[in-house]
Amino acid sequence: MLEEVFRDEWGRVLASLVGFLGDFDKAEDAAQEAFAIAAERWPASGMPPNPGAWLTTTARNRAIDRIRRERTLAGKIHLLPVPEAVMDVMDEFDDTVIKDERLELIFTCCHPALPLDGQVALTLRALGGLQTAEIARAFLVSEETMKRRLSRAKAKIKATGIPFAVPGARLLPDRLDAVLAVVYLIYNEGYSGRVDLGAEAIRLGRVLTTLMPDEPEAHGLLALMVIHHARRRARFSGEDLVLLNDQDRSLWDHAQIAAGRAVLDRAVALGGRGGYVVQAAIASLQTAERIDWPQVADLYRRLADLTGSPVVELNRAVALAQAGDPAAALSAVEALDLDGYLYFHSTRGELLRRLGRHDEAKAAYRRALELATTVPERRFLTRRLEQR
């Protein structure tokens, strides 16, 4: 129970402290102190009615105490970015006094001046509340490497004066796209098998839709992640990859699929026609009892028009094949320049197999096997090569 509250409240508490102190490291230190005090006191005294406000207020008080210890009172007050009157109300646990600044924190963590790996790590640490060791394990790097990434990102924020603010109207669309891309990248890392990371991305997506309730693409991304996540248990059988047509649907979380579709409906009602909304619509269609593959192919066409991505064109070709036209699908695949992409060759192999061109199919599968990096991928392609 305490761990769940801490994970839910960490981002909000830290955001308030970063805005208050203007320093990531000081904010983290104060937040950790407040959470440690809560872990000690709450089991005996009970959880306060508003735990987030209690934690934020306690953390602010701790930060002020620390500054008082480090400097003279006059020097400390001069350095604080708040008037002394704020300190007079720090013992009030009224949540209306404490602004939710998580949106500012999200845009700070995902600022384009930071390297992408720094954006991802800082977002998970600051908004998700993950420990450095947890993030390191998720991305298969050492804890020391991840610690350096976080330190460099925080140092760059301080050195370059990256603002703790939501971008202005002129910059907001591009910056929002970057934020959504970071969250989706986090989800895709989890989707490859690290389920906890996928769940963290969904949590971040829910934060975004709460803070930006009228942004259709935020809802579209959340819907996409939730619907995909609902099928995670059926995607693998041991170490074997299971394709959509072969998945055991009883393993799908149908309540989660319904929840994802409701979020998608909200995105469409907001006028959403962007890439994440279209991808969520495709994911929703693929969970239908009878999949309308021609409609899926048409949505992939629309997505290709939006993105210009050859990978999307490859997915459209798969839908064409599923709709009953593997020859047209192969023609579309042959026009793509994706020689270094595993799924180009595995898709081409599957289409050639369906068309009875078995020697060419095996050559394509062998090329795909050369590019495979995970055990499920290798096992799947090896089985295809062994088939007669």
N, C-alpha and C positions, 0 to 999 in steps of 0.2 A: 504493500500500500504506500509506504513512504517513498520507495524507489520510483513508483509510478508518478506520484505527485512531484517529486524532484525532477524527473525527466520532462514532465509536462510544463513545469514552471521555469526551468532553467533558462530557456531562451528569453522569456519575458523579463526575468530578473536581470540577466546579463545585459540585455538591451537598455534597460532603464539605467543601469550603472555606467555603461559606456557613454550614454548621453549625458549623464550627470558628471562623470569624472573626466571624460575625454581621453581615456587611456585603457586599452584592452587588458593589459597585464594587471593593473590596479583593480579593474572591474572584476576580473576572474578571481583574484585573491579575496576580494570582499565577498563575492558570491559564495565561494567555497567555505569561507568562515561562517556565513549565515546558514548554509545547508548543514554544516557540522553541528552548529548550535541546535538547529531544529531536530536533527537526528538524536541528539542527547536529551532534549527537553520534551518533545512531543509524545514519546511513548508514555511518559509519566503524567504530563499535564493535558494531553489530548491535542488534536490538531485544531488550530484556530479556524474561525468561520471563513476567513479569506486567507488561505496559506500563501498565495502569491504576494499579496500586499504585506503580509508579515515578513516574508523572506526579503522582499525588496527594501522595506524599511529597516530591518535589522542589518542588512548588508550596507545600506547607506550610512547608518550610524557607525558601523565598524570601520568603514572607509574614512569617515570624519575623525574617528578616534585615532586611526593610524596616522593620518596627516598631522594631527595635534602632537602625536609622539615624535614625529620626525622633524617638525619645524616649530618655531615659536607660534603662538596663537595669532599674532598679527600677520606674520608671513604666510601662514596657512590660509587664513581668510582671504588674503589678497590673491592667492593662487587658485582657490576654488572657483569654478565657473558658475556659482550660485550665490545669491545674497544670504546674509546671516539669517534673514527671516525664514528661509527654507529650513534651517536647522531647528528652528523653534517648533516646527510642526512635524518633525521626523518621527515622533512617537505616535502619531495618528495612523491607524491602520485602514483608513478609508480608501478603498480602491480607486475612487474617482479622482483622488489627488495624484495618483501615480499613472502617468501616461504610458500607454502601450507603444513602445518604440521598436518593436521587432521588425517592422517594415524598413525603418532606417538601417537597422543592423543587417538585414538581408542584402540591401543594396550596397552597403559598405563591404560586406564579405565578398560580394560578386562584382566588385569594381573592375573594369577592364584593365586598369593599370597593374593588377595582380596577375601572376601566372595562373593558368587554369588549375593546376594541381593545388596551388595555394587557396584558390577560391573554394574548391571542393572541400579541402580539409578544414578550412576556417568555418565554412557553413555548417558542417557536421559538428564541429566543436562548439561553436557559438550558439547555433539555433537548435541543434539536435541534442546537445548535452552529452555527446559521446566523449569518453576519455581518449586520450592520445593513443593508448595501447589498443583500444577497440578499433579506432580508425586505421591504425597501422595493420592490424590483422585483416581488416576488410580489404585493404588494397595490397596485401601481401608484401609489405615493406617492413623494415625494422622500426621499432619504436623510436630509436634515435633519429632515423631518417624523417619520420613523420614529425617529430618534435622540431627538427630544423625547418621543415616546411612551414609549420605554424609560426615559428619565431620569425622567419623571413617575412611572412605575410603581415604579421602584426607590426614589425619594424618598418615595412614599407608604408603602411597606413600612417604611422606616426611621422616618418621622415618626409613623405610627399604631401602630407596634409589632406589625404583623401577624406572628403566630408562625410560626416555622420548625418545623412540626409536622404530624403527621397528625391530623385532627379526632377528637374522642372519638366513642364509639359513637352517641350521640344525634344528633350533627351529620353523621356520616359519609355516610349515604345521600344527603342533599341536596347535600352538597359533592362527592360522587363524580359525581352527575348533572351538576354544573356542569363538572367536569373533562372528562367524556366529551363534553359539548356543545362545549367549546372544541376538543378534538381533531377532532370531526366537522366543525366549522366550518372548521378548517384544511383538512381533506380536501376539503370541498365547494369551497373556493377553488381547490384543485388540480384537481379533477374538471372544472372549467369549461375546462380546457385547459392550466393550468400544472402539468404532470405532476410536476415535482420537488417541489412543495408537497404533492401527494397522497402521494408516496413518503415525505415527512417525517412526515405524519400517521400513516402505517402504522408507521413506525419508533417513533413515540410510543406507538401502540397496543400494539406488542410490548413496550415498556418497561412499560406498565401491566399487561399480563397476566403479565409476569415478576414484578413487584412485588406484584401482587394476584391470585395464581393461582386463588383460590376465588371471585372475583367474576364471575358469569355475564355481566353486562352488558358488562364490559370485553372478554370474549371475543367477545360478540355484535357489539360495535362493530368489533373487529379483523376478524372474519369478513366483516362487511358491506363494509368498505373493501377488503379483499383481493379479494373476488369482483367487486366493481365495477371495481376497478383492472385486473383481468385482461382486461376488455373494452375498455380505453381506446383501443387502436389501431384498433378497428373502429367507434368512435363518430363519426369524422369521415372524410370523403373529401375531401382538400384543405380547402376552407373550407365544405364542405357537411356538415350534420348528418345522420347516418344513424340511422334508428329501429331499434329492437331487431329487428323482423321482417325488416329488410332488411340487417342486418349480416353481413359475411363472417366466418363462425365460424372459418375457418382462421387469422384474425388474433387470435383469443382465445388467451390464455395458459392452456392447459388444466391445466398442472401447478399454476399459481397458483390456479385454481378448485378443484382438488382439495385444496390446502392450506387454502383458505378454508373449504371444507366440513368439513375435519377440525377446525378451530377452532370451527365452529358445533356440531359433535357434542359437543365439550367443554363448550360453553356449555349445551347442552340437558342433558347428563349432570349438570351442576351445578344443575339445576332452573330454568334460565333461562326466563322467560316474559315478559320485559320488552320494551320497544319496540325496542331494538337487535337482540335475538335474533329477534324477529318479522321485522324488516326484512331481516336476514341470511337468514332462511328464504325470504323472498320472492325475494331476489336469487339464491339457490341454485336455486329452482324455475325462474327465468327463464333459467337456463343449461342446462336439460334439453333433450335432443334434441326431445322433444315436450312443450311447456309445458302443464301442467295449469291452464288459466286459471280454472276454477271454484274450485280450491284456492287459487290466488293471490287471487281475489276474497274468499274466506273469511278468508284471513290479513289482508287489508287491513281487513276488518270488525273483526277482533280488534284490529288496530292502532288503528283509529278509536275503539274502545271505551277503549283505554288512553290515547290522546292527546287525543281530542275535536277533532282537527284537521280543518278543512274540506279542506285540501290532501290529506290521506289519503283522505277521502271521494271526492275527485276521482280519485285513483289507483284506488280501488275501482271507480269507474264505468268507467274505461278497461279494467280487467280484465273487467268484465261484458260490455263490448262485444266484447272479444277472445274471450270465451266464447260469443258468438253472439247477444247480446241488446242491440243498439244502442239500441232504443227504451227499455228499462229504464234503460240507462246515461244516456241523454239526460234522462230524468225525474229521475234522481238528481242530475245536473249542474245542472239548472234550479233545484233547491232550494237551491243553495249561494250564499252571499254573497261572491263573489270577483271583483268587477268590475275591480279594479286588478291582477289577477294574469294575466300573459301566458298561462300554460298553461291557465287556465280557458277563455279564448276560443279558443285553438288546439284544445283538446280538444272544445269545443262545436262548432267548425267541422267537425272531422273526423266527429263523430257525425251532424251534419246532412247532410254530404256522403254518408255511407253510407246515410242514409235518403232520399236523392234530393232533399233540400230545398236545392238549389244556391244560390239567391239568398241565403237566410239564412246558408248556410255561408260565402259570400264576405264577407258583412257581418261575421261573427265573425272570419274571418281578417284582415280589414282592421283590426279593433279590436286583434287580437293584434299585428299589425305595428306599430301605434302604440306598443305597450308594449315591443317588442323592443329589446334593447340590444347584442346581439352580431351580428357578420357572419353566422355560421352560422344563427342564428335568423331573421334577415331574409331570407336566401337561401331557406331552407326555406319560409317563409310566402309569399314572392313566387312560388315555384314552385306552391304550392297555389292561389294566386289565378289563376295562368295556366292551370291545368288546366280542361278542359271537362267 
